[in-house]
Amino acid sequence: MATTNTLFVLGPLGNSPPATLYATLDTIADASTPNATIPVLDFDATTAEWAHWHLTMPSHYDGGGLTISWKGGTDNTSVGTLILDMRMVVIADATILTGDLTIDGAHTSISDTPPATPINKMNQSTTGTITHSNAGSPSAGDKLVFSAVRDVATDTNTGDLQLLEILILET
C-alpha cells in the first residue's frame, strides 16, 4: 500500500458510545429550505467525554503508522484551542473482553484553533501520529477499538466541540 492511503473515515453515526461520559450525538441544521441536518458528536467544554468506534483493519494495511486528523468546530465564538486525544487498541485473540482494554491509556493529542465567526464553522485540525507499536501493533484483519476524548484539562475553548469526522491514514 502506498503511504497516506485512507484507512478509515470515522463519522458521528458510526460511533459506539461508552456506557458513561459519552459525546452526545447532535445535529447542525443548515439554512436551506428544507434544512439539511449535519450529524456531529458534541463534546462538552467542562467534562471529558468519549467516543469509540469498533473497526476491522482493512486487508490493504501494510503495518505502518497512523496519521490522524479531525474536522469540527465549536458552538460559540471562543477562539481557544480544541484538543482531542486519540488512541487505538487491538482486540487480539484471547483478549478478555470484560478486562481492561487500556482504552484510557496513552493518547495522541491533536488540536485546532477555530475562528471566532461564524459559529460551527468546520475546520480541519493539525495532524497527529500513532506509531504501529503504540496502536497495539495491528495487522490486516485485526479487530480494533479507536477512541477519542476531549482534553478539557488542557484545551482552552469554552464552547462544545462539534466533531464532524476523524480521518485515519496509513503512513
Phi and psi restraints in degrees (value plus and minus 20) as a CYANA .aco file:
   2 ALA   PHI     -92.2   -52.2
   2 ALA   PSI     131.0   171.0
   3 THR   PHI     -86.4   -46.4
   3 THR   PSI     136.4   176.4
   4 THR   PHI      43.2    83.2
   4 THR   PSI       3.3    43.3
   5 ASN   PHI     -98.3   -58.3
   5 ASN   PSI     125.6   165.6
   6 THR   PHI     -90.3   -50.3
   6 THR   PSI     110.5   150.5
   7 LEU   PHI    -119.0   -79.0
   7 LEU   PSI     -66.0   -26.0
   8 PHE   PHI    -166.1  -126.1
   8 PHE   PSI     124.5   164.5
   9 VAL   PHI    -140.9  -100.9
   9 VAL   PSI      91.9   131.9
  10 LEU   PHI    -121.1   -81.1
  10 LEU   PSI      99.7   139.7
  11 GLY   PHI    -128.7   -88.7
  11 GLY   PSI     149.2   189.2
  12 PRO   PHI     -79.5   -39.5
  12 PRO   PSI     -56.7   -16.7
  13 LEU   PHI     -93.4   -53.4
  13 LEU   PSI     -38.9     1.1
  14 GLY   PHI    -111.5   -71.5
  14 GLY   PSI     -20.2    19.8
  15 ASN   PHI     -90.8   -50.8
  15 ASN   PSI     121.5   161.5
  16 SER   PHI    -135.1   -95.1
  16 SER   PSI      74.1   114.1
  17 PRO   PHI     -83.8   -43.8
  17 PRO   PSI     124.8   164.8
  18 PRO   PHI     -87.1   -47.1
  18 PRO   PSI     151.6   191.6
  19 ALA   PHI     -85.2   -45.2
  19 ALA   PSI     -51.7   -11.7
  20 THR   PHI    -158.3  -118.3
  20 THR   PSI     146.8   186.8
  21 LEU   PHI      34.1    74.1
  21 LEU   PSI      26.7    66.7
  22 TYR   PHI    -122.3   -82.3
  22 TYR   PSI     128.6   168.6
  23 ALA   PHI     -89.3   -49.3
  23 ALA   PSI     120.0   160.0
  24 THR   PHI    -108.7   -68.7
  24 THR   PSI     113.4   153.4
  25 LEU   PHI     -88.9   -48.9
  25 LEU   PSI     108.4   148.4
  26 ASP   PHI    -160.1  -120.1
  26 ASP   PSI     155.1   195.1
  27 THR   PHI    -155.4  -115.4
  27 THR   PSI     132.9   172.9
  28 ILE   PHI    -136.7   -96.7
  28 ILE   PSI     111.9   151.9
  29 ALA   PHI    -119.0   -79.0
  29 ALA   PSI     115.8   155.8
  30 ASP   PHI    -103.8   -63.8
  30 ASP   PSI    -196.2  -156.2
  31 ALA   PHI    -114.9   -74.9
  31 ALA   PSI      -8.8    31.2
  32 SER   PHI     -91.3   -51.3
  32 SER   PSI     146.6   186.6
  33 THR   PHI    -145.5  -105.5
  33 THR   PSI      91.5   131.5
  34 PRO   PHI     -95.2   -55.2
  34 PRO   PSI     140.0   180.0
  35 ASN   PHI     -84.6   -44.6
  35 ASN   PSI     115.7   155.7
  36 ALA   PHI    -108.5   -68.5
  36 ALA   PSI     118.9   158.9
  37 THR   PHI    -128.2   -88.2
  37 THR   PSI     116.6   156.6
  38 ILE   PHI    -131.9   -91.9
  38 ILE   PSI      95.8   135.8
  39 PRO   PHI     -91.3   -51.3
  39 PRO   PSI     118.2   158.2
  40 VAL   PHI    -159.0  -119.0
  40 VAL   PSI     140.0   180.0
  41 LEU   PHI    -120.4   -80.4
  41 LEU   PSI     107.3   147.3
  42 ASP   PHI    -116.9   -76.9
  42 ASP   PSI      90.8   130.8
  43 PHE   PHI    -119.3   -79.3
  43 PHE   PSI     102.6   142.6
  44 ASP   PHI     -81.0   -41.0
  44 ASP   PSI     133.8   173.8
  45 ALA   PHI    -101.5   -61.5
  45 ALA   PSI     -38.6     1.4
  46 THR   PHI    -139.9   -99.9
  46 THR   PSI     -36.3     3.7
  47 THR   PHI    -136.8   -96.8
  47 THR   PSI     110.0   150.0
  48 ALA   PHI     -86.4   -46.4
  48 ALA   PSI      91.9   131.9
  49 GLU   PHI    -134.0   -94.0
  49 GLU   PSI     128.8   168.8
  50 TRP   PHI    -136.9   -96.9
  50 TRP   PSI     136.8   176.8
  51 ALA   PHI    -159.0  -119.0
  51 ALA   PSI     121.1   161.1
  52 HIS   PHI    -146.8  -106.8
  52 HIS   PSI     124.6   164.6
  53 TRP   PHI    -146.4  -106.4
  53 TRP   PSI     114.2   154.2
  54 HIS   PHI    -120.8   -80.8
  54 HIS   PSI     101.8   141.8
  55 LEU   PHI    -151.1  -111.1
  55 LEU   PSI     144.7   184.7
  56 THR   PHI    -143.5  -103.5
  56 THR   PSI     105.6   145.6
  57 MET   PHI     -82.1   -42.1
  57 MET   PSI     107.4   147.4
  58 PRO   PHI     -85.1   -45.1
  58 PRO   PSI     137.5   177.5
  59 SER   PHI     -84.8   -44.8
  59 SER   PSI     -42.5    -2.5
  60 HIS   PHI    -106.6   -66.6
  60 HIS   PSI     -17.1    22.9
  61 TYR   PHI     -90.1   -50.1
  61 TYR   PSI     111.3   151.3
  62 ASP   PHI    -121.9   -81.9
  62 ASP   PSI     -15.3    24.7
  63 GLY   PHI      70.4   110.4
  63 GLY   PSI       0.5    40.5
  64 GLY   PHI    -106.4   -66.4
  64 GLY   PSI    -195.0  -155.0
  65 GLY   PHI     -99.2   -59.2
  65 GLY   PSI     157.4   197.4
  66 LEU   PHI    -139.1   -99.1
  66 LEU   PSI     114.6   154.6
  67 THR   PHI    -130.4   -90.4
  67 THR   PSI     109.0   149.0
  68 ILE   PHI    -146.7  -106.7
  68 ILE   PSI     119.4   159.4
  69 SER   PHI    -161.8  -121.8
  69 SER   PSI     144.5   184.5
  70 TRP   PHI    -156.4  -116.4
  70 TRP   PSI     138.1   178.1
  71 LYS   PHI    -138.8   -98.8
  71 LYS   PSI     115.6   155.6
  72 GLY   PHI     159.4   199.4
  72 GLY   PSI    -197.2  -157.2
  73 GLY   PHI    -172.2  -132.2
  73 GLY   PSI    -184.2  -144.2
  74 THR   PHI    -147.6  -107.6
  74 THR   PSI     136.6   176.6
  75 ASP   PHI    -110.2   -70.2
  75 ASP   PSI      -9.4    30.6
  76 ASN   PHI    -162.2  -122.2
  76 ASN   PSI    -187.7  -147.7
  77 THR   PHI    -117.5   -77.5
  77 THR   PSI      -6.3    33.7
  78 SER   PHI     -85.0   -45.0
  78 SER   PSI     115.4   155.4
  79 VAL   PHI    -126.5   -86.5
  79 VAL   PSI      -3.6    36.4
  80 GLY   PHI     -88.3   -48.3
  80 GLY   PSI     141.6   181.6
  81 THR   PHI     -91.4   -51.4
  81 THR   PSI     115.8   155.8
  82 LEU   PHI    -120.4   -80.4
  82 LEU   PSI     113.2   153.2
  83 ILE   PHI    -148.4  -108.4
  83 ILE   PSI     106.5   146.5
  84 LEU   PHI    -131.3   -91.3
  84 LEU   PSI     112.4   152.4
  85 ASP   PHI    -120.6   -80.6
  85 ASP   PSI     112.5   152.5
  86 MET   PHI    -148.7  -108.7
  86 MET   PSI     127.6   167.6
  87 ARG   PHI    -171.1  -131.1
  87 ARG   PSI     127.9   167.9
  88 MET   PHI    -143.1  -103.1
  88 MET   PSI     116.7   156.7
  89 VAL   PHI    -148.3  -108.3
  89 VAL   PSI     115.3   155.3
  90 VAL   PHI    -108.6   -68.6
  90 VAL   PSI     114.0   154.0
  91 ILE   PHI    -119.6   -79.6
  91 ILE   PSI      74.0   114.0
  92 ALA   PHI    -105.8   -65.8
  92 ALA   PSI     150.3   190.3
  93 ASP   PHI     -74.4   -34.4
  93 ASP   PSI     116.0   156.0
  94 ALA   PHI      53.7    93.7
  94 ALA   PSI     -10.1    29.9
  95 THR   PHI     -85.9   -45.9
  95 THR   PSI     112.3   152.3
  96 ILE   PHI    -102.0   -62.0
  96 ILE   PSI      88.2   128.2
  97 LEU   PHI     -85.7   -45.7
  97 LEU   PSI     -43.9    -3.9
  98 THR   PHI    -112.2   -72.2
  98 THR   PSI     -19.1    20.9
  99 GLY   PHI    -103.4   -63.4
  99 GLY   PSI    -196.9  -156.9
 100 ASP   PHI    -100.1   -60.1
 100 ASP   PSI      89.6   129.6
 101 LEU   PHI    -100.6   -60.6
 101 LEU   PSI     -20.3    19.7
 102 THR   PHI      41.9    81.9
 102 THR   PSI       9.7    49.7
 103 ILE   PHI     -83.0   -43.0
 103 ILE   PSI     -41.0    -1.0
 104 ASP   PHI    -117.1   -77.1
 104 ASP   PSI      -4.0    36.0
 105 GLY   PHI     -95.3   -55.3
 105 GLY   PSI    -181.2  -141.2
 106 ALA   PHI     -79.1   -39.1
 106 ALA   PSI     111.2   151.2
 107 HIS   PHI    -134.6   -94.6
 107 HIS   PSI     142.8   182.8
 108 THR   PHI    -120.3   -80.3
 108 THR   PSI     104.9   144.9
 109 SER   PHI    -110.1   -70.1
 109 SER   PSI     113.0   153.0
 110 ILE   PHI    -151.3  -111.3
 110 ILE   PSI     107.5   147.5
 111 SER   PHI    -138.5   -98.5
 111 SER   PSI     145.6   185.6
 112 ASP   PHI    -173.3  -133.3
 112 ASP   PSI     126.6   166.6
 113 THR   PHI    -138.4   -98.4
 113 THR   PSI      86.9   126.9
 114 PRO   PHI     -97.5   -57.5
 114 PRO   PSI     137.2   177.2
 115 PRO   PHI     -92.7   -52.7
 115 PRO   PSI     136.8   176.8
 116 ALA   PHI     -87.3   -47.3
 116 ALA   PSI     -54.3   -14.3
 117 THR   PHI    -155.6  -115.6
 117 THR   PSI     131.7   171.7
 118 PRO   PHI    -100.1   -60.1
 118 PRO   PSI     143.0   183.0
 119 ILE   PHI     -82.0   -42.0
 119 ILE   PSI     124.5   164.5
 120 ASN   PHI      46.2    86.2
 120 ASN   PSI       3.4    43.4
 121 LYS   PHI     -93.6   -53.6
 121 LYS   PSI     103.9   143.9
 122 MET   PHI     -98.5   -58.5
 122 MET   PSI     113.9   153.9
 123 ASN   PHI    -150.3  -110.3
 123 ASN   PSI     130.3   170.3
 124 GLN   PHI    -115.2   -75.2
 124 GLN   PSI     111.9   151.9
 125 SER   PHI     -91.3   -51.3
 125 SER   PSI     153.6   193.6
 126 THR   PHI     -86.5   -46.5
 126 THR   PSI     152.4   192.4
 127 THR   PHI    -121.8   -81.8
 127 THR   PSI     135.0   175.0
 128 GLY   PHI    -151.0  -111.0
 128 GLY   PSI     145.7   185.7
 129 THR   PHI    -147.5  -107.5
 129 THR   PSI     128.3   168.3
 130 ILE   PHI    -144.0  -104.0
 130 ILE   PSI     103.3   143.3
 131 THR   PHI     -89.0   -49.0
 131 THR   PSI     142.0   182.0
 132 HIS   PHI     -75.8   -35.8
 132 HIS   PSI     -66.7   -26.7
 133 SER   PHI     -89.1   -49.1
 133 SER   PSI     -56.9   -16.9
 134 ASN   PHI     -91.2   -51.2
 134 ASN   PSI     -35.1     4.9
 135 ALA   PHI    -110.7   -70.7
 135 ALA   PSI     -12.5    27.5
 136 GLY   PHI      69.9   109.9
 136 GLY   PSI      -6.7    33.3
 137 SER   PHI      34.4    74.4
 137 SER   PSI      36.5    76.5
 138 PRO   PHI     -90.0   -50.0
 138 PRO   PSI     135.6   175.6
 139 SER   PHI    -142.0  -102.0
 139 SER   PSI     142.4   182.4
 140 ALA   PHI     -74.7   -34.7
 140 ALA   PSI     115.0   155.0
 141 GLY   PHI      71.1   111.1
 141 GLY   PSI     -30.2     9.8
 142 ASP   PHI     -89.8   -49.8
 142 ASP   PSI     125.6   165.6
 143 LYS   PHI    -101.4   -61.4
 143 LYS   PSI     115.6   155.6
 144 LEU   PHI    -152.8  -112.8
 144 LEU   PSI     135.2   175.2
 145 VAL   PHI    -141.8  -101.8
 145 VAL   PSI     106.2   146.2
 146 PHE   PHI    -129.4   -89.4
 146 PHE   PSI     112.2   152.2
 147 SER   PHI    -143.0  -103.0
 147 SER   PSI     129.8   169.8
 148 ALA   PHI    -154.9  -114.9
 148 ALA   PSI     114.5   154.5
 149 VAL   PHI    -156.4  -116.4
 149 VAL   PSI     118.9   158.9
 150 ARG   PHI     -95.8   -55.8
 150 ARG   PSI     112.3   152.3
 151 ASP   PHI    -109.2   -69.2
 151 ASP   PSI      56.7    96.7
 152 VAL   PHI     -90.9   -50.9
 152 VAL   PSI     -35.8     4.2
 153 ALA   PHI     -95.5   -55.5
 153 ALA   PSI     -43.7    -3.7
 154 THR   PHI    -135.0   -95.0
 154 THR   PSI     -57.5   -17.5
 155 ASP   PHI     -90.3   -50.3
 155 ASP   PSI     139.6   179.6
 156 THR   PHI    -137.5   -97.5
 156 THR   PSI     -11.0    29.0
 157 ASN   PHI    -103.4   -63.4
 157 ASN   PSI     114.1   154.1
 158 THR   PHI    -111.6   -71.6
 158 THR   PSI     -22.6    17.4
 159 GLY   PHI    -117.8   -77.8
 159 GLY   PSI     148.9   188.9
 160 ASP   PHI     -93.5   -53.5
 160 ASP   PSI     121.1   161.1
 161 LEU   PHI    -102.7   -62.7
 161 LEU   PSI     106.7   146.7
 162 GLN   PHI    -123.9   -83.9
 162 GLN   PSI      77.8   117.8
 163 LEU   PHI    -106.5   -66.5
 163 LEU   PSI     103.6   143.6
 164 LEU   PHI    -113.2   -73.2
 164 LEU   PSI     -64.5   -24.5
 165 GLU   PHI    -186.1  -146.1
 165 GLU   PSI     142.3   182.3
 166 ILE   PHI    -142.0  -102.0
 166 ILE   PSI     113.0   153.0
 167 LEU   PHI    -131.6   -91.6
 167 LEU   PSI     107.8   147.8
 168 ILE   PHI    -141.1  -101.1
 168 ILE   PSI     100.8   140.8
 169 LEU   PHI    -134.5   -94.5
 169 LEU   PSI     132.3   172.3
 170 GLU   PHI    -109.0   -69.0
 170 GLU   PSI     115.2   155.2
